[in-house]
Amino acid sequence: MDKRKLFLWRGTFNYSREVVIKYSMAPTWAKAFVNMINQLAREHNVSRGAVSEIFDGSKDNYKIGIDPEWREKHGL
């Protein structure tokens, strides 16, 4: 197990004309993003690359941050 502190990240994605919310326990924003992309790819039976292209940062179609309730509970 990684000894870095884990945070609960909440991602909101505009995927296939619907808002999809994903969660990931990860030490960094980047790792949470990868985990959420993998979740979306598995759930929609598409490649990670296809999902990554949709959320490549060229459009304002997703937002990821530490979950507000988790942050409050842990005093961050």
C-alpha positions as CSV (number, residue, x, y, z in Angstrom):
1,M,0.0,0.0,0.0
2,D,1.2,3.5,-0.9
3,K,2.2,5.4,2.2
4,R,1.0,8.7,0.8
5,K,-2.2,10.2,2.2
6,L,-5.2,9.3,0.2
7,F,-8.0,11.7,-0.5
8,L,-11.6,11.1,-1.7
9,W,-11.9,12.8,-5.1
10,R,-15.2,13.5,-6.7
11,G,-15.4,13.9,-10.5
12,T,-18.3,15.3,-12.5
13,F,-18.2,14.4,-16.2
14,N,-20.4,15.4,-19.1
15,Y,-20.3,12.1,-20.9
16,S,-22.7,11.0,-23.6
17,R,-25.1,13.9,-23.0
18,E,-25.5,13.0,-19.3
19,V,-23.8,14.1,-16.1
20,V,-21.8,11.3,-14.5
21,I,-20.3,11.4,-11.0
22,K,-17.3,9.3,-10.2
23,Y,-15.3,8.9,-7.0
24,S,-11.8,7.7,-6.4
25,M,-9.5,7.3,-3.4
26,A,-6.1,8.6,-4.6
27,P,-3.1,10.6,-3.4
28,T,-3.2,13.1,-6.2
29,W,-5.6,14.7,-8.7
30,A,-3.8,13.0,-11.6
31,K,-4.2,9.5,-10.1
32,A,-7.8,10.2,-9.4
33,F,-8.4,11.4,-13.0
34,V,-6.8,8.2,-14.4
35,N,-8.9,6.0,-12.0
36,M,-12.1,7.8,-13.1
37,I,-11.2,7.5,-16.8
38,N,-10.7,3.8,-16.3
39,Q,-14.1,3.5,-14.5
40,L,-15.9,5.3,-17.3
41,A,-14.2,3.1,-20.0
42,R,-15.1,-0.1,-18.2
43,E,-18.7,1.0,-17.6
44,H,-19.2,2.0,-21.2
45,N,-17.2,-0.9,-22.7
46,V,-14.8,1.5,-24.6
47,S,-11.1,2.0,-24.5
48,R,-9.4,4.2,-22.0
49,G,-7.9,6.2,-24.9
50,A,-11.4,6.9,-26.3
51,V,-12.5,8.3,-23.0
52,S,-9.2,10.2,-22.5
53,E,-9.7,12.0,-25.8
54,I,-13.1,13.2,-24.7
55,F,-11.6,14.6,-21.4
56,D,-8.3,15.9,-22.8
57,G,-8.7,19.4,-21.4
58,S,-9.7,21.1,-24.6
59,K,-13.3,21.5,-23.5
60,D,-14.8,22.4,-20.1
61,N,-16.6,19.0,-19.8
62,Y,-15.4,17.7,-16.4
63,K,-14.4,18.9,-13.0
64,I,-12.5,17.0,-10.3
65,G,-11.9,18.0,-6.7
66,I,-11.7,16.6,-3.2
67,D,-15.2,15.7,-2.1
68,P,-16.5,18.5,0.1
69,E,-18.1,16.2,2.7
70,W,-15.0,14.1,3.0
71,R,-12.9,17.3,3.2
72,E,-15.1,18.6,6.1
73,K,-15.1,15.3,7.9
74,H,-11.3,15.2,7.8
75,G,-10.7,18.8,8.6
76,L,-9.0,19.8,5.4
